[in-house]
Amino acid sequence: MTVVEPAKAIQGTRVGRICDRCNRGLCTGDASCFYATWYADTGWYLRRLYCGDCGESTIESGTADADEVVGEAVFWNHQLAGVRITDRSRPEDGE
């Protein structure tokens, strides 16, 4: 399976509305952040959703075995819109 560009794959992903860090509810139009991982059998998988205050713009320490991204988006009617990747850690980058 070919790795799809993460921003394109995550755009339009349906999500819950609660920040995984502070439990604040997101409303349509709110800034949000996310963490996602690539899996060869299923593609990009959104692992965490954060409000704009709790999100991170960089990956502090990447894993040697996963393609990971963090990014920003607008929470829009339980979907991510305007997705932008802010940092990426690929398996070949190592630790």
N, C-alpha and C positions, 0 to 999 in steps of 0.2 A: 504494500500500500504506500502510495506517495504521500509525503507530508504536505498537507495543504497549508497555505499561508494562514497563520493563526488569526489575524484580525478578520480575515474573510470568513473563516470557519466559525468564529465566535459571534460575529455580527448576527443579531436576531435570535440568539439563544434565549430560550425561556428560562427565567430564574424566579426564585422566591423574592421576598421583599425585606428580609431581615439581615442586617449586617452580622457577619459571622464573628466579629470581634466585640462589638459593644451592644448588640441586640437592638439597635435603633431601627425603626421601620423606614424604608425608603419610599418616596412618593414619585409619581411620574414627573420627569424633568430633573430629578436629583442627579448630581454627579456620583458615580460609583467607581469602584476599582475591583479587580478580580485577579485570581491566580488560576492558571490552567496548566494541564499536563497532556502531552501527546502519548497515546497508546496505539501501537501498530494495528491492533485488531479493531479499534473503534474510532480512532481519530482524536481530535482535541476534546478534552473533558474538563469542564469548569469545576474546579475543586472548592473554591472559596469566593464569596461575594462580600464586598465591604462597602460601607458608606464612604463618601469622599474624604471624611476626616480620618478614617482608620486605615485606608489603603496604603500600600507601599508602592513606590515607583521603581524600585530595583530589587533584584534577587540577591540577597546577601551572600549565600553560599549555595552554588548549584549542586545538583546530584550528578554523579558520574554516569548514571544509567537512564536518565529521563530528559526529554526535551520539555522545558518549562518556560512559561511566560507570565509576566504580570502586565496589567494594562489598565486603561481608563475607558469609561463609557458613560453614556447617559442611561439611567434607568427609565424605560419608557413602556408603560403598560405591561409590566412583567417580562420585558425583553431588554436585551442590551443593544443600544444603538450608538452610532458614531464611535465604534471601537477603535482604540489606538493602543498599540503595544508600546510599553515604556522600557521593558528589559526582557532579555531572553537568555536562557542558559541551555545550550545544546550538549548532548552527551560527549561529543568530541572536544568540548571546551575543557572537560576534566575538572578537577578540583585543585 
